[in-house]
């Protein structure tokens, strides 16, 4: 786990997010990151509200990392949220191979969020090697926490349209296969 690559600082319990973590008995940034990492992978009831992570006890890459980026910002620390696009397959995302095989596609283009601190990728959602282990992100960009919903989906769909067209695939089919892959990961 890459929590050790994040800065360690006390949380300001007088601030909104700091107060929520303090209520859980968590007073430091790395402790907060460990807690977020330990929560199960799963979609929240509102994909645009990263604060639901603590209430619902689960989250995907976008809200988990958006929450931690926002928490760092609340404490005047520089930890950024990054959107990276890569080809997701069974090799770099164990658990999706059966879905890909069933649909005759070796991989799908995925948009993944993670943190960056001092030039290092920090991924708290992928077991056994996260974004820091994926070879080849043809696109990476810093985004704001509020961009994890509409902006991320719009950008992801645009990347899939181009990627699918280059391979003679139907982009809507690729998107549906990708959704099934995500469902397989959530168990």
HUDA-V744930 format. One record per pair of residues at least 6 apart in sequence whose ideal C-beta (glycine too) atoms are under 8 Angstrom apart, sorted by the first residue. I is the first residue (numbers start at 1). J is the second residue. If there is no record, write none. Layout:
# HUDA-V744930
[[I | J] [I | J]]
This chain:
# HUDA-V744930
[[1 | 34] [1 | 37] [1 | 124] [2 | 120] [2 | 121] [2 | 122] [2 | 123] [2 | 124] [2 | 130] [2 | 132] [3 | 30] [3 | 33] [3 | 34] [3 | 37] [3 | 122] [3 | 124] [4 | 30] [5 | 117] [5 | 120] [5 | 122] [6 | 29] [6 | 30] [6 | 33] [6 | 68] [6 | 79] [6 | 115] [6 | 117] [6 | 122] [7 | 29] [7 | 72] [7 | 77] [7 | 79] [7 | 117] [8 | 28] [8 | 29] [8 | 30] [9 | 28] [9 | 29] [9 | 75] [9 | 77] [10 | 27] [10 | 28] [10 | 29] [11 | 17] [11 | 18] [11 | 21] [11 | 22] [11 | 26] [11 | 27] [11 | 28] [11 | 29] [11 | 32] [11 | 71] [11 | 75] [12 | 18] [12 | 74] [12 | 75] [13 | 19] [13 | 21] [13 | 22] [13 | 27] [15 | 74] [15 | 75] [16 | 74] [17 | 51] [17 | 67] [17 | 70] [17 | 71] [17 | 74] [18 | 71] [18 | 74] [18 | 75] [20 | 51] [20 | 54] [21 | 27] [21 | 31] [21 | 32] [21 | 35] [21 | 54] [21 | 71] [24 | 35] [24 | 54] [26 | 32] [26 | 35] [29 | 68] [29 | 71] [29 | 72] [29 | 75] [29 | 77] [32 | 68] [32 | 71] [33 | 68] [33 | 124] [36 | 53] [36 | 59] [36 | 64] [36 | 67] [36 | 68] [36 | 124] [37 | 64] [37 | 124] [37 | 125] [39 | 53] [39 | 57] [39 | 58] [39 | 59] [39 | 64] [40 | 57] [40 | 58] [41 | 58] [41 | 59] [41 | 60] [41 | 125] [41 | 185] [41 | 186] [41 | 187] [42 | 58] [42 | 59] [42 | 60] [42 | 186] [43 | 58] [43 | 59] [43 | 60] [43 | 182] [43 | 186] [44 | 52] [44 | 53] [44 | 56] [44 | 58] [44 | 59] [44 | 60] [44 | 63] [45 | 52] [45 | 56] [46 | 52] [47 | 60] [47 | 62] [47 | 63] [47 | 148] [47 | 149] [48 | 146] [48 | 148] [48 | 149] [48 | 150] [49 | 63] [50 | 59] [50 | 62] [50 | 63] [50 | 64] [50 | 66] [50 | 67] [50 | 70] [50 | 145] [50 | 148] [51 | 67] [52 | 59] [52 | 63] [53 | 59] [53 | 63] [53 | 64] [53 | 67] [54 | 67] [59 | 67] [59 | 125] [60 | 125] [60 | 182] [61 | 112] [61 | 113] [61 | 114] [61 | 123] [61 | 125] [61 | 126] [62 | 113] [62 | 148] [62 | 149] [62 | 152] [63 | 148] [64 | 124] [64 | 125] [65 | 81] [65 | 113] [65 | 114] [65 | 115] [65 | 123] [65 | 124] [65 | 125] [66 | 81] [66 | 113] [66 | 145] [66 | 148] [67 | 145] [68 | 79] [68 | 115] [68 | 124] [69 | 79] [69 | 80] [69 | 81] [69 | 115] [69 | 145] [70 | 145] [72 | 78] [72 | 79] [73 | 79] [78 | 117] [79 | 115] [79 | 116] [79 | 117] [79 | 122] [80 | 115] [80 | 116] [80 | 117] [80 | 142] [81 | 113] [81 | 114] [81 | 115] [81 | 142] [81 | 143] [81 | 144] [81 | 145] [81 | 148] [82 | 113] [82 | 114] [82 | 115] [82 | 116] [82 | 121] [82 | 131] [82 | 140] [82 | 141] [82 | 142] [82 | 143] [83 | 111] [83 | 112] [83 | 113] [83 | 139] [83 | 140] [83 | 141] [83 | 142] [83 | 143] [83 | 147] [83 | 152] [83 | 155] [84 | 111] [84 | 112] [84 | 113] [84 | 114] [84 | 121] [84 | 131] [84 | 134] [84 | 137] [84 | 139] [84 | 140] [85 | 109] [85 | 110] [85 | 111] [85 | 112] [85 | 137] [85 | 138] [85 | 139] [85 | 140] [85 | 156] [85 | 159] [86 | 92] [86 | 109] [86 | 110] [86 | 112] [86 | 134] [86 | 136] [86 | 137] [86 | 138] [87 | 107] [87 | 108] [87 | 109] [87 | 110] [87 | 136] [88 | 96] [88 | 107] [88 | 108] [88 | 109] [88 | 110] [88 | 178] [88 | 181] [89 | 96] [89 | 97] [89 | 100] [89 | 106] [89 | 107] [90 | 96] [90 | 97] [90 | 100] [92 | 133] [92 | 134] [92 | 135] [93 | 110] [93 | 126] [93 | 181] [93 | 185] [94 | 128] [95 | 184] [95 | 185] [96 | 181] [96 | 184] [96 | 185] [98 | 184] [99 | 177] [99 | 180] [99 | 181] [99 | 184] [100 | 106] [100 | 107] [100 | 108] [100 | 177] [100 | 181] [103 | 173] [103 | 177] [103 | 180] [105 | 169] [105 | 174] [105 | 177] [108 | 160] [108 | 174] [108 | 177] [108 | 178] [108 | 181] [109 | 156] [109 | 159] [109 | 160] [109 | 163] [109 | 164] [109 | 174] [109 | 178] [110 | 156] [110 | 178] [110 | 181] [111 | 152] [111 | 155] [111 | 156] [111 | 159] [112 | 123] [112 | 131] [112 | 134] [113 | 143] [113 | 148] [113 | 152] [114 | 121] [114 | 122] [114 | 123] [114 | 124] [114 | 125] [114 | 130] [114 | 131] [114 | 132] [115 | 121] [115 | 122] [115 | 123] [115 | 124] [116 | 122] [116 | 142] [120 | 132] [121 | 130] [121 | 131] [121 | 132] [122 | 130] [122 | 131] [122 | 132] [123 | 130] [123 | 131] [123 | 132] [124 | 130] [126 | 133] [131 | 137] [139 | 159] [143 | 151] [143 | 152] [157 | 171] [157 | 175] [160 | 171] [160 | 174] [160 | 175] [160 | 178] [161 | 171] [163 | 171] [163 | 174] [164 | 170] [164 | 171] [164 | 173] [164 | 174] [165 | 171]]
